[in-house]
Amino acid sequence: MFKTKAGVNALVLAAALSVGGAQLAHAAEADFELKNVDFSFEGPFGTFDRGQLQRGYKVYVESCAGCHGIDYLAFRNLGEPGGPEFSEDVVSVLAEEFPRQVTDGPDETGEMFERPGTPPDRLPPPFPNEAAARAANGGAYPPDLSVIAKARAGGPDYIYSILTGYEEPPADVEMRPGQYYNAYFPGHAIGMPPPLDDGLVSFDDGAPETLDQYAKDVSAFLMWTAEPKLEARRRLGFEVMVFLIIFAGMMYFSYKKLWRDVEH
């Protein structure tokens, strides 16, 4: 399913996704609203689109994984119910062909070594530590994306809006060198160049290979990494509500029967 298109570079999401609490407060008072995407998992009975999650993983690997890790995600999770649900064989291939190898060891000589990934392994991080990450990104620290969709106000809509929000700055706005105008980023000045563009990632399921589709798919994927048990939790909640309704009905009719001959 996965075909890597040459020339796709790992792109940094740090500036877009590392907004602090004060910036989030500013965003709430800003003169813009986030784009509202009609995701399949929204609503009390919403579920993830398996094809979208699989495409979102591909977009992540080819466009984000070079700078952003997903520390809480193991390759085997990609095959579990409620997620992308890749087959066991595909999961093994994805682990083995991930752009980075897994650091393991020490071996019999006491040295650490690298090896291809296996399903039980977690996705290897792009940098060995924070200092290395900052050194490679001009001082910025690319955040881990494991729960980014739950940690940012707006969730997947925020991620989608940032990824599709690059515009030419207004005539009265001057951008400093290395900054880009983003209509949905607090303050509008963002240090990350546009990370996605039409044709960057190839799909073999017929989905459009457009910036809009990439942004939707990776936003949905990051929502799943943030809440992988969403579908199971909703099913359990529905079952509990049905039980409580039935139990309340039984209690009501039992009460009526037991006390029908008693004057109140």
Backbone torsions as a table, in degrees:
resi	resn	phi	psi	omega
1	MET	NA	-31.2	-171.7
2	PHE	-98.3	124.4	175.9
3	LYS	-126.8	117.1	-178.9
4	THR	-81.1	125.9	-179.8
5	LYS	-89.5	128.6	-177.4
6	ALA	-60.2	146.3	175.7
7	GLY	90.0	-1.1	178.7
8	VAL	-82.0	118.6	-177.7
9	ASN	-97.9	149.4	173.1
10	ALA	-68.4	129.9	-173.4
11	LEU	-117.6	148.1	-171.4
12	VAL	-89.6	130.5	174.4
13	LEU	-106.7	6.7	-171.8
14	ALA	-57.3	-51.6	-174.1
15	ALA	-64.3	-33.7	-177.0
16	ALA	-76.6	-31.2	-169.9
17	LEU	-111.4	6.2	-177.1
18	SER	-108.9	40.1	-178.2
19	VAL	-75.5	132.3	179.8
20	GLY	-83.2	178.4	-177.7
21	GLY	-60.6	-41.6	-179.7
22	ALA	-63.4	-38.6	179.6
23	GLN	-67.9	-35.9	177.9
24	LEU	-65.0	-38.5	177.2
25	ALA	-63.5	-39.8	177.8
26	HIS	-64.3	-39.2	-178.6
27	ALA	-62.1	-36.7	-179.3
28	ALA	-64.9	-26.4	-178.3
29	GLU	-101.8	4.5	-174.9
30	ALA	-71.7	168.5	-176.9
31	ASP	-91.1	28.8	177.9
32	PHE	-144.2	157.1	175.4
33	GLU	-116.1	147.0	178.0
34	LEU	-65.5	152.7	174.9
35	LYS	-66.0	142.6	-179.0
36	ASN	-104.8	108.4	-179.1
37	VAL	-97.5	137.2	179.9
38	ASP	-86.4	80.9	179.7
39	PHE	-78.6	148.5	-177.5
40	SER	-68.0	-22.7	-175.8
41	PHE	-89.3	3.3	-179.9
42	GLU	-78.8	158.1	179.2
43	GLY	85.9	163.8	-175.5
44	PRO	-65.7	-20.7	-178.8
45	PHE	-116.8	15.1	-178.6
46	GLY	-69.9	150.1	177.5
47	THR	-134.6	158.8	177.9
48	PHE	-74.7	145.9	173.4
49	ASP	-86.5	113.5	-175.4
50	ARG	-58.6	-43.5	179.3
51	GLY	-62.4	-39.1	179.5
52	GLN	-66.3	-40.9	178.5
53	LEU	-64.2	-38.7	178.8
54	GLN	-66.5	-41.5	176.3
55	ARG	-66.6	-39.0	-179.8
56	GLY	-62.4	-37.5	176.1
57	TYR	-62.4	-41.9	179.5
58	LYS	-62.8	-43.3	177.9
59	VAL	-62.3	-42.3	178.3
60	TYR	-59.2	-49.5	-176.7
61	VAL	-61.0	-42.5	-173.4
62	GLU	-86.5	-20.2	-174.2
63	SER	-121.7	-16.3	-173.7
64	CYS	-125.7	-29.5	-169.4
65	ALA	-66.0	-18.3	179.6
66	GLY	-66.7	-21.9	-178.7
67	CYS	-126.5	-21.7	-175.4
68	HIS	-118.2	128.5	175.0
69	GLY	-93.0	168.0	169.6
70	ILE	-129.5	78.8	-168.6
71	ASP	-61.0	-29.4	-175.1
72	TYR	-85.4	-2.6	-173.5
73	LEU	-103.2	126.3	172.2
74	ALA	-100.6	153.0	-179.3
75	PHE	-57.7	-36.4	-177.8
76	ARG	-63.7	-26.8	177.9
77	ASN	-61.2	-26.1	-179.6
78	LEU	-66.4	-15.4	179.7
79	GLY	-107.8	0.7	-176.6
80	GLU	-81.4	154.1	177.7
81	PRO	-58.2	142.7	179.0
82	GLY	92.6	-6.1	-179.6
83	GLY	-119.3	-149.6	178.2
84	PRO	-61.3	-26.4	177.1
85	GLU	56.6	46.2	170.6
86	PHE	-65.5	153.4	176.1
87	SER	-70.1	164.0	-179.7
88	GLU	-59.2	-41.3	-179.6
89	ASP	-64.2	-41.5	-179.8
90	VAL	-67.2	-40.2	178.4
91	VAL	-59.2	-43.0	179.0
92	SER	-61.6	-40.8	179.1
93	VAL	-67.1	-42.7	179.9
94	LEU	-61.0	-41.3	179.4
95	ALA	-65.3	-43.9	-176.9
96	GLU	-69.8	-33.5	-175.6
97	GLU	-99.2	8.7	177.8
98	PHE	-58.0	144.9	-175.2
99	PRO	-56.7	-24.0	178.7
100	ARG	-119.9	147.4	176.9
101	GLN	-88.3	164.2	-178.8
102	VAL	-87.6	132.4	174.7
103	THR	-82.7	127.3	-175.1
104	ASP	-135.5	173.7	177.4
105	GLY	119.8	-171.5	4.7
106	PRO	-75.1	155.2	177.4
107	ASP	-85.7	-166.9	-176.4
108	GLU	-65.2	-18.1	177.8
109	THR	-94.0	-1.3	-179.3
110	GLY	87.3	7.1	-177.4
111	GLU	-101.0	146.7	172.3
112	MET	-77.4	153.5	-179.6
113	PHE	-146.5	165.7	179.1
114	GLU	-111.3	147.1	179.7
115	ARG	-147.9	161.2	175.5
116	PRO	-62.9	150.9	-179.5
117	GLY	-72.1	158.6	175.3
118	THR	-129.6	162.4	-177.2
119	PRO	-51.0	-39.0	-179.3
120	PRO	-71.2	-16.1	-176.5
121	ASP	-72.2	148.0	169.8
122	ARG	-80.6	156.1	179.6
123	LEU	-60.6	124.0	-177.8
124	PRO	-65.1	138.6	-177.9
125	PRO	-71.9	156.5	-178.5
126	PRO	-74.5	-22.1	-178.1
127	PHE	-133.7	148.6	-178.8
128	PRO	-70.3	-25.9	-179.2
129	ASN	-161.4	175.5	-177.0
130	GLU	-65.0	-39.0	-179.2
131	ALA	-60.7	-42.4	178.8
132	ALA	-66.0	-37.4	179.3
133	ALA	-64.9	-43.9	179.5
134	ARG	-67.2	-38.3	179.9
135	ALA	-63.0	-33.6	-178.4
136	ALA	-84.4	-9.7	-175.1
137	ASN	-127.9	33.5	175.0
138	GLY	62.5	30.5	179.6
139	GLY	96.4	-16.2	179.2
140	ALA	-81.8	147.1	179.7
141	TYR	-108.7	105.4	-179.8
142	PRO	-63.3	120.3	-176.2
143	PRO	-71.8	153.9	171.7
144	ASP	-68.1	142.1	-174.0
145	LEU	-99.6	8.2	-175.4
146	SER	-53.1	-47.3	-175.8
147	VAL	-124.3	24.6	-175.1
148	ILE	-60.6	-33.4	-178.3
149	ALA	-70.5	-20.3	176.4
150	LYS	-97.4	-20.8	-175.6
151	ALA	-86.7	-16.5	-177.4
152	ARG	-107.6	135.6	177.0
153	ALA	-58.8	127.1	-177.6
154	GLY	99.9	-18.1	175.5
155	GLY	55.0	-130.4	-178.4
156	PRO	-62.8	-29.3	176.0
157	ASP	-64.2	-35.8	177.9
158	TYR	-65.2	-46.8	-179.5
159	ILE	-61.5	-47.3	179.8
160	TYR	-60.7	-43.3	-178.2
161	SER	-63.0	-42.8	178.3
162	ILE	-63.1	-45.6	-176.2
163	LEU	-66.3	-27.4	-178.8
164	THR	-109.9	10.9	-172.5
165	GLY	-98.6	11.3	-179.4
166	TYR	-76.4	132.2	-179.7
167	GLU	-143.8	166.1	170.4
168	GLU	-69.8	135.3	-178.4
169	PRO	-66.4	149.6	174.5
170	PRO	-57.2	159.1	-175.4
171	ALA	-60.4	-30.4	-177.1
172	ASP	-92.5	8.4	180.0
173	VAL	-113.6	124.9	179.7
174	GLU	-108.9	123.6	-179.3
175	MET	-92.7	138.5	175.8
176	ARG	-73.9	158.6	178.3
177	PRO	-55.9	134.6	-179.9
178	GLY	85.9	2.7	178.3
179	GLN	-111.3	153.2	-180.0
180	TYR	-131.3	149.2	-178.9
181	TYR	-87.3	125.1	177.4
182	ASN	-128.6	121.2	-174.1
183	ALA	-65.4	-18.3	-174.4
184	TYR	-115.5	6.3	177.2
185	PHE	-95.7	132.6	179.9
186	PRO	-53.9	123.5	-176.6
187	GLY	88.0	-16.0	175.2
188	HIS	71.1	-11.8	179.7
189	ALA	-99.1	114.3	-176.3
190	ILE	-122.9	140.9	-176.4
191	GLY	-87.3	-3.8	-178.8
192	MET	-94.9	126.8	174.6
193	PRO	-65.7	159.5	179.5
194	PRO	-52.3	119.0	-172.7
195	PRO	-81.9	-18.8	-176.3
196	LEU	-130.1	152.4	175.5
197	ASP	-155.2	160.9	-179.8
198	ASP	-54.9	137.3	173.9
199	GLY	81.4	5.1	-177.6
200	LEU	-74.0	-34.2	-176.7
201	VAL	-123.3	135.5	-178.6
202	SER	-97.3	137.7	175.8
203	PHE	-115.5	148.8	177.3
204	ASP	-114.3	15.0	179.0
205	ASP	-108.5	9.4	178.4
206	GLY	88.3	-1.7	179.3
207	ALA	-68.4	147.1	179.9
208	PRO	-60.7	137.2	178.6
209	GLU	-96.0	68.5	-175.0
210	THR	-124.7	160.7	177.0
211	LEU	-56.3	-44.0	-178.4
212	ASP	-59.9	-45.0	-179.5
213	GLN	-67.7	-42.5	178.1
214	TYR	-57.8	-46.0	-177.3
215	ALA	-63.8	-41.3	178.1
216	LYS	-64.1	-44.8	-175.3
217	ASP	-66.5	-45.5	-178.3
218	VAL	-71.4	-30.4	176.0
219	SER	-65.4	-42.4	177.7
220	ALA	-65.2	-41.5	179.6
221	PHE	-61.5	-42.5	-179.8
222	LEU	-70.6	-26.2	172.9
223	MET	-67.5	-40.2	177.9
224	TRP	-66.2	-42.4	178.8
225	THR	-62.6	-30.7	179.5
226	ALA	-76.8	-29.3	-178.2
227	GLU	-143.2	70.8	-174.8
228	PRO	-67.0	-19.3	-179.5
229	LYS	-102.0	21.9	-176.1
230	LEU	-57.7	-48.3	-177.4
231	GLU	-64.9	-42.8	179.1
232	ALA	-64.0	-39.8	179.4
233	ARG	-63.8	-41.2	179.8
234	ARG	-68.4	-38.7	177.2
235	ARG	-62.1	-43.5	179.5
236	LEU	-63.2	-42.9	179.1
237	GLY	-61.4	-40.7	178.7
238	PHE	-65.2	-43.3	179.7
239	GLU	-63.0	-40.1	178.7
240	VAL	-64.1	-42.1	179.8
241	MET	-63.8	-41.8	178.0
242	VAL	-62.4	-43.2	179.0
243	PHE	-61.1	-44.7	-178.0
244	LEU	-64.4	-37.2	178.9
245	ILE	-65.7	-46.3	179.3
246	ILE	-63.7	-43.1	-179.6
247	PHE	-63.2	-40.8	179.0
248	ALA	-64.1	-39.2	178.2
249	GLY	-64.2	-43.6	179.0
250	MET	-62.3	-41.9	179.7
251	MET	-64.5	-38.2	-178.8
252	TYR	-65.5	-48.0	-178.3
253	PHE	-69.5	-31.8	175.3
254	SER	-64.8	-41.9	178.3
255	TYR	-61.7	-45.5	-179.2
256	LYS	-62.7	-39.1	-178.4
257	LYS	-70.9	-43.3	-177.0
258	LEU	-68.3	-32.6	-173.8
259	TRP	-110.3	15.1	-175.9
260	ARG	-67.6	-28.0	-178.4
261	ASP	-97.7	7.2	-178.6
262	VAL	-103.4	128.5	179.2
263	GLU	-75.2	140.7	-179.7
264	HIS	-106.6	NA	NA
